[in-house]
Amino acid sequence: MPKAGKTRPSGAGARAPKSLGSYLDRIRNDPAEFRTVSRTVNPLNFDVTAVLGQLNQRREYPTVQFNNPLDLHGKPSRFPIVTNLWGTRERCAEAIGLPRSDSGVRLGSLLCERIDRKMKPVVVSSKAAPVHANVLTGKKADMWMFPAVRHFEMDLGAVLTMGMIAKPPGEEFYNITFVKAFPETGQRAGLTVHTLHMSRILREFEQRRERCRVAYVLGHHPAFWLGTLNNTPWGDNEYATCGGFLQQPVRLAPSVTWGRDFLVPADAEIIIEGEIIPGERTVVNPFGDISTQYQAQQLGPVMEAKAITYRDGALFQDVFSGHREHMLLGSIPREGTIYNHLKNKLGNVVAVHMPYSGCARFTAYVSIRKTEEGQAKNAGLQALAHVPNLLAVVVVDEEIDVFNEEHVLWAVNFQVDPARDISLITNMRPPSDPRALGSTRVIIDATRPTHIAFPTRLRVPQSALDRVKLGEWLDAVKGGVR
Amino acid sequence: MTGMRLFWSTCPKCMKAFVVAWELRHAKRKLICPHCGHRYLPEQSAAIDERHAE
């Protein structure tokens, strides 16, 4: 059997199908973006997250490839781990073919434009599918062969953190969702599912007492994954959406287990073909998740592995949960979703940002071009109604940079009358795990009041800033350095 | 009121605590201690903290 990470064939060529490996080839020579660890690491013993955590403390966010991890049996794994893929907004921009300069306020809406550029997937034969280069079935389909990562000290165990593909009974569209899988044994894993569409698919299969076929994908090009994270309507084929993000059709191949009845991404790294058993539940969690808290131990559905397939040179992808890449992975599409929604509904939105302090999921900073009182609350209500799990919206004037939290909090400190400007919206759908706000949402109108005489923020005149060239005005420092 | 109700269980074997969703409080399912792997019923916990905001 090939040692996966060591024998990867070249994916070079502009027309070659995009894969995780082809993406890494673009960044692997830049140490700010890509680092490797070649000593043996035990992902169950927190070696992987200790490396990532220390990089995080140094405010460095490279993608890291661990070349020699142990698997869940404690033996050397054939799969290198690749993690922290989406650690910076710049890499997220580049992943979908945008310049790094588009990584700021425009990134979310540029990302959302891709939703409408759907590309119909193409079906190739199994022989043409790299992910079918190696096929394991029966007892050989052993999920413990993976170097699955235990991330945090109270986590129940090692977790697969990537995405699951399913289609509803009787339908031909595919939903792709990030789902955590806890491999209890080689053939059986408990799942935690948090999205409405995937939950609905599982519910429909349960009602029919039928097994739900799934493909759990452990690695693909980052643009493929960014295509799965958008607020698309029920019925959209997410393979087509992912094609828009990849800027090439997703290549699909008949699955090993179900043939053409269930198509899997041909250019993935590793796929577990599995079935979710109706009515069966197992204990999952705790797990340190996006809120940087532990999700409580709970019951989750059970996936039974039927086959494992992987490409030659396959890489095992993991998400560094509760950190930058996890946050950006969800926040950028949501920023675009909120921006586009407010633009369509109200027309006065300037920028939207979901800050790290709100774990890039639960708080949105929205700037608007305000012309009358009430517009800020209206914008907040629209955002809260449109994005599930958004808990707090702070609305500021267009002069406030929503990417600068110091500026936003200045507006909260000096332009908010709490009795008037903080609105609690009660009895909304509670988030799927405990949050302090529960079923309540909050809107903070931090725009400058226009209905009363009110001070403005100080500023040095722009004309003076333009006139004074710092390099010319500051005296030279001894030694000639300015 | 806060969101999903939860409780803390202290493992009777290693005496370390972890957080559990309320659905498991009376479900007659064994909890799994993430610290030592011990499986036990909630009522066998060394201690339970189930305070909850009303």
Interface residues (C-beta under 8 A of the other chain):
Chain A: M154 D155 L156 G157 V283 N285 P286 Y294 A296 Q297 Q298 L299 P430 P431 S432 D433 P434 R435 A436 L437 G438 S439
Chain B: M1 T2 G3 M4 R5 L6 F18 V19 V20 A21 E23 L24 A27 R29 K30 L31 I32 P34 H35
